[in-house]
Amino acid sequence: MSMNNPAMNDPLAIKAAVSVLNQSVTSGDLPLGVAMIANSEGVLFKHATGAVGGQGQSAVTTDSIFAIASMTKLITTIAALQLVEAGALKLDEPISTYLPALKDLQVLVGFNGDEPIYAPSPRAPSARELITHTSGFVYPMWNANALTAQTLKITPGLGAGRDSINAPLGFAPGTHMEYGISTDWLGVLVEQLSGQALIDYFEAHIFAPLNMQDTFYDLPEAKAHRALPMALRTAEGLVDAPIYQPKPSEKKSDTFYGGGAGLFSTVHDYTQVLRALLRDGALDGQRILQAETVDAMFDNHIGELTVAPLATEMPMLTNDIDMGFGSSAKWGLGFLLHTHGTNNGRSAGSASWGGLFNSYFWIDRERDICGVYATQLLPFFDGKAIETLQALERIVYGK
């Protein structure tokens, strides 16, 4: 594969990228930042900026560990696609075939006062609909009915472990695309079909083959000093977030590991996944997916439906978001697709997504380039984080 990204061979571009990342922190706009740019052949650029801790602060490094939140979803999707390749899962089979408890789902259509109004779902969603967020499962942070149900304690909150995904649908499967807890159910499906806990399946089939030694659900005590703290943007400025601070835990100390979020990782480890996809599913002699499966990931799997911007229902957790960055977007298998590219350089057909704590990735097969940029900050889709990401991209693409 050709290295079709000359900007990252230019010392001036490297210097500019370092400057953009450093300035975002020295200006006080962001608490910290870490980035890696790579292609199919290797790492082109990496840089970290910021400091953590008290007196004698330690510097953020490119080996720093951060909570990747919804960037977990791509990992879960890869696991499900491995099961498709093995013949254990059919993408268009109703998931109730594998998980009978999901046979008779209800759609929450509204409320009569405090009383929920339900309609029976015409059918159970398929695994493809779980992957593409066309299943009907939604998130309360962007869905008013779901938030009302959570507020009234009709459904558990997002922090309720396995119970948190026992929620009604927000719409009938296949009729709409709305981001939500679908990938958590996909994780349950992976566990059911593989006979392994998600944490064990990922390690055996994705993390070990790709030499991802710093990716895990449970932050080991021995690595906790490398974990980045969480910040919160308030009207008064950046403060330590009262929730989501990284805490070490014993492996398998929890009873539920969700497919939709929860992993810790590093820019190096996550870039291993992206580079494997740039290389048609194989990296360093280890194949995680067949080439035709990788090709299918970058196809539009939602037809005429679109990935629309979402308005926040929980402003402390997320701002309004537009992950298409003003351009039309579709959904493939595991990520958003920029069907017409973006103003900051991504080619048509590029893929991307992010995580709640302002971490972002993209894969551009046309230009043979991928990138990961992360800070640790709430709410999601922070304006300064997006500005920094896009400034970095413009340098990467020589724009």
C-alpha positions in Angstrom: 0.0 0.0 0.0 1.3 3.4 -0.9 2.0 6.1 1.7 -0.3 8.8 0.1 0.1 11.4 2.9 3.2 13.4 2.2 2.5 16.0 4.8 3.6 13.7 7.6 7.0 13.3 5.9 7.5 17.1 6.2 9.4 18.3 9.3 7.4 21.5 9.1 4.2 19.6 9.3 5.4 17.6 12.2 6.4 20.8 14.0 3.0 22.3 13.2 1.1 19.2 14.6 3.2 19.4 17.8 2.4 23.1 18.1 -1.4 22.6 17.6 -1.5 19.9 20.3 0.7 21.9 22.7 -1.2 25.1 22.2 -4.5 23.5 23.0 -3.1 22.7 26.5 -0.9 25.7 27.2 -3.8 28.1 26.3 -5.9 26.4 29.0 -8.4 25.2 26.4 -7.9 21.5 27.2 -6.4 19.6 30.2 -4.2 17.3 28.1 -4.0 15.6 24.7 -2.4 12.6 23.1 -2.4 11.7 19.4 -1.1 9.1 17.0 -1.1 9.1 13.2 -0.2 6.0 11.2 -0.6 4.2 7.9 -0.5 0.6 6.8 3.3 0.5 7.2 3.7 2.0 10.6 3.4 5.1 12.9 4.0 8.4 11.2 3.5 10.8 14.2 2.9 10.6 17.9 2.8 13.3 20.6 1.4 13.9 24.0 0.9 17.1 25.9 -0.1 18.1 29.4 0.6 17.1 33.0 -1.2 15.1 35.6 -1.0 14.8 39.4 -0.1 17.2 42.1 3.2 18.8 42.9 6.0 17.5 40.7 3.4 16.7 38.1 4.1 13.9 35.7 3.9 14.5 32.0 1.2 12.9 29.8 2.9 10.5 27.4 1.9 8.5 24.3 1.8 5.5 26.6 -0.8 7.1 28.9 -3.9 5.1 29.4 -7.3 6.6 28.8 -11.0 5.5 29.0 -12.0 5.0 25.4 -15.8 4.8 26.1 -17.7 4.2 22.9 -14.5 3.4 20.9 -15.2 0.0 22.5 -18.0 -0.4 20.0 -15.6 -1.1 17.1 -13.9 -3.9 19.1 -17.3 -5.5 19.8 -18.3 -5.2 16.2 -15.0 -6.9 15.1 -15.8 -9.7 17.6 -19.3 -10.2 16.1 -17.9 -10.2 12.6 -15.4 -12.9 13.6 -18.4 -15.0 14.7 -20.1 -14.3 11.3 -17.0 -15.6 9.6 -17.0 -18.7 11.8 -20.6 -19.4 10.8 -21.9 -18.9 14.4 -23.9 -15.7 13.6 -26.0 -14.6 10.8 -26.3 -10.8 10.5 -29.9 -10.7 9.3 -31.3 -13.4 11.6 -33.5 -11.9 14.4 -31.4 -11.7 17.6 -34.2 -13.5 19.4 -33.0 -16.6 17.6 -29.9 -16.4 19.8 -31.3 -14.4 22.7 -34.9 -15.6 23.3 -35.5 -13.0 26.0 -35.6 -10.4 23.2 -38.5 -12.0 21.3 -41.3 -9.7 22.5 -39.8 -6.2 22.7 -41.9 -3.1 23.4 -41.5 0.3 21.8 -41.8 3.3 24.2 -43.9 5.7 22.2 -44.5 8.4 24.9 -46.1 9.1 28.2 -49.5 9.8 29.6 -48.5 11.8 32.6 -46.0 9.6 34.4 -47.4 6.4 32.8 -45.4 5.0 29.8 -47.2 4.2 26.6 -45.9 1.1 24.8 -46.6 -0.5 21.5 -45.4 -4.0 20.6 -42.4 -4.1 18.3 -43.3 -5.6 14.9 -40.2 -7.8 15.2 -36.9 -8.3 17.0 -33.9 -6.5 15.5 -31.2 -8.3 13.7 -27.5 -8.3 14.5 -26.9 -6.0 11.5 -29.4 -3.6 13.1 -27.6 -3.8 16.4 -24.3 -3.0 14.7 -25.8 -0.1 12.7 -27.9 1.5 15.5 -31.1 0.9 13.5 -32.4 -1.7 16.1 -34.5 0.7 18.1 -32.3 0.7 21.2 -31.4 4.3 22.2 -29.4 6.3 24.7 -31.2 8.5 27.3 -28.5 11.2 26.8 -29.9 11.9 23.3 -33.5 10.5 23.6 -36.1 12.4 25.6 -38.5 9.4 26.1 -35.6 7.2 27.3 -34.4 9.9 29.7 -37.9 10.4 31.1 -38.2 6.6 31.6 -34.8 6.6 33.5 -35.8 9.7 35.6 -39.1 8.0 36.6 -37.1 4.8 37.4 -39.1 2.9 34.9 -35.7 1.8 33.4 -32.4 1.6 35.3 -29.7 4.2 34.7 -26.7 3.7 32.5 -24.5 2.8 35.5 -26.7 -0.1 36.5 -24.5 -2.8 34.9 -26.3 -5.6 33.1 -29.7 -4.2 34.1 -28.9 -0.9 32.4 -29.6 -2.4 28.9 -33.0 -3.8 29.9 -34.8 -1.0 28.2 -37.7 -0.7 25.7 -37.0 0.3 22.1 -37.3 3.9 21.1 -38.6 3.0 17.6 -39.5 0.0 15.5 -36.4 -1.9 14.2 -35.2 -0.8 10.7 -37.3 2.4 10.6 -34.7 4.9 11.9 -31.1 5.3 12.8 -30.4 6.5 16.3 -27.2 5.8 18.3 -27.8 3.8 21.5 -27.2 0.7 23.6 -27.4 -1.6 20.6 -23.7 -2.6 20.9 -24.1 -3.6 24.5 -26.7 -6.1 23.3 -24.2 -7.1 20.5 -21.7 -7.8 23.3 -24.2 -10.1 25.1 -24.7 -11.9 21.7 -20.9 -12.4 21.4 -20.8 -13.9 24.9 -23.8 -16.2 24.1 -22.4 -17.5 20.9 -18.8 -17.8 21.9 -19.3 -19.2 25.3 -16.8 -16.7 26.6 -17.0 -13.6 28.7 -16.5 -10.5 26.5 -13.4 -9.7 28.4 -11.9 -13.1 27.6 -13.1 -13.2 24.0 -11.5 -9.8 23.3 -8.2 -10.8 24.8 -7.9 -14.1 22.9 -9.2 -13.0 19.5 -8.3 -9.3 19.2 -5.9 -8.0 21.9 -3.4 -10.8 21.9 -3.1 -11.2 18.1 -2.6 -7.4 17.7 -0.2 -7.2 20.7 -2.5 -4.8 22.6 -0.9 -5.1 26.0 -2.5 -1.9 27.5 -6.2 -2.5 26.6 -8.6 -3.9 29.2 -11.8 -3.3 31.1 -10.2 -3.5 34.5 -7.3 -1.0 35.0 -4.5 -3.0 36.7 -3.0 -1.5 39.9 0.5 -1.7 38.3 -0.6 0.5 35.4 -2.9 2.9 37.3 -0.2 5.6 37.5 -0.4 5.8 33.7 -4.1 6.5 33.6 -5.3 10.0 32.7 -7.6 11.9 35.0 -11.0 13.1 33.9 -11.9 16.8 33.6 -15.2 18.6 33.3 -15.8 21.8 31.5 -18.0 24.2 33.5 -19.0 27.8 33.2 -16.0 28.6 35.5 -13.6 26.6 33.4 -11.9 23.2 33.6 -12.3 21.3 36.9 -11.7 17.7 38.0 -14.8 15.6 37.1 -16.7 14.3 40.1 -17.4 11.0 38.2 -15.5 8.7 35.9 -12.1 9.1 37.5 -10.0 6.1 36.6 -9.8 3.6 39.4 -7.8 0.3 39.4 -9.7 -2.9 39.8 -9.0 -6.6 40.0 -9.5 -8.5 36.7 -13.1 -9.8 36.4 -14.1 -7.9 39.5 -17.3 -6.8 37.8 -20.1 -9.1 36.7 -20.9 -7.2 33.4 -18.6 -5.8 30.8 -20.6 -3.9 28.1 -19.9 -4.1 24.4 -20.8 -0.4 24.1 -18.2 1.1 26.4 -15.9 0.5 29.3 -12.4 -0.3 27.8 -9.2 1.5 28.7 -6.5 1.7 26.0 -3.6 3.7 24.6 -3.2 5.5 21.3 -0.7 2.8 20.3 -3.0 -0.1 21.1 -6.0 1.4 19.3 -3.9 2.3 16.3 -3.1 -1.4 16.0 -6.8 -2.1 15.4 -7.0 0.7 12.8 -3.8 -0.4 11.0 -5.1 -3.9 10.9 -8.2 -2.6 9.1 -6.0 -0.5 6.7 -4.2 -3.8 5.9 -7.4 -5.7 5.0 -7.7 -7.4 8.4 -4.1 -8.6 9.1 -1.2 -7.0 11.0 2.3 -8.4 11.8 1.3 -11.8 10.5 -1.9 -12.0 12.6 -5.3 -11.9 10.8 -8.3 -10.8 12.8 -10.7 -10.5 9.9 -10.9 -11.6 6.3 -10.3 -9.0 3.6 -13.9 -9.2 2.3 -15.3 -8.7 5.8 -13.2 -5.5 6.1 -14.4 -4.3 2.7 -18.0 -4.9 3.9 -17.3 -2.8 7.0 -16.8 0.3 4.8 -20.1 -0.2 2.9 -23.3 1.7 3.7 -25.5 -0.7 5.7 -28.4 1.7 6.5 -29.7 2.3 3.0 -31.6 5.5 2.7 -31.4 6.2 6.4 -28.9 8.9 7.6 -26.8 9.5 10.6 -28.4 12.7 11.8 -26.9 15.2 14.4 -28.2 14.5 17.9 -29.5 17.1 20.4 -28.4 16.6 24.0 -30.8 15.6 26.8 -28.0 15.4 29.4 -25.8 18.5 29.0 -23.4 17.5 31.7 -22.5 14.4 29.7 -22.7 15.6 26.2 -23.2 18.6 23.9 -25.2 18.4 20.8 -23.2 16.3 18.4 -22.6 16.1 14.6 -20.0 13.4 14.0 -20.5 13.9 10.2 -19.0 17.5 10.8 -21.7 19.1 8.6 -21.5 16.5 5.8 -23.9 13.7 5.0 -23.0 10.4 6.8 -24.0 6.8 6.7 -23.1 3.8 9.0 -21.0 0.8 8.1 -20.2 -2.1 10.3 -18.7 -0.6 13.4 -18.4 3.1 12.6 -19.8 6.2 10.8 -19.0 6.6 7.1 -18.2 10.0 5.6 -19.8 9.3 2.2 -18.5 12.6 0.7 -15.4 13.1 2.9 -15.0 16.1 5.2 -13.8 19.7 4.8 -10.7 18.9 6.9 -9.4 16.3 4.6 -10.9 12.9 5.1 -11.6 11.1 1.8 -15.0 10.0 0.7 -15.7 6.6 2.3 -13.6 7.2 5.3 -14.8 5.9 8.7 -14.7 7.4 12.1 -16.3 7.5 15.6 -15.4 8.6 19.1 -15.8 8.1 22.8 -17.8 10.1 25.4 -14.7 11.5 27.0 -13.6 13.3 23.9 -11.5 10.6 22.2 -11.8 10.3 18.4 -10.5 8.1 15.6 -10.7 7.9 11.8 -9.6 5.5 9.1 -9.0 6.7 5.5 -8.3 3.8 3.3 -8.2 6.0 0.2 -5.2 7.9 1.5 -3.9 5.0 3.6 -4.0 6.9 6.9 -5.6 6.6 10.3 -5.5 8.7 13.4 -6.4 8.7 17.1 -6.7 11.8 19.2 -7.8 11.9 22.8 -8.2 14.0 25.8 -10.2 13.1 28.9 -13.0 15.6 29.3 -16.8 16.0 29.7 -19.1 16.9 28.1 -18.7 15.0 24.8 -18.1 16.8 21.5 -16.4 19.6 23.3 -15.8 22.5 21.0 -12.1 23.0 21.9 -11.4 19.3 21.5 -13.1 19.2 18.1 -11.2 22.3 17.0 -7.9 20.6 18.0 -8.8 17.4 16.2 -9.7 19.2 13.0 -6.6 21.5 13.1 -4.5 18.3 13.4 -6.3 16.7 10.5 -5.7 19.7 8.3 -2.0 19.4 8.9 -2.1 15.6 8.3 -3.8 16.2 4.9 -1.7 19.2 4.0 -4.7 21.5 3.8 
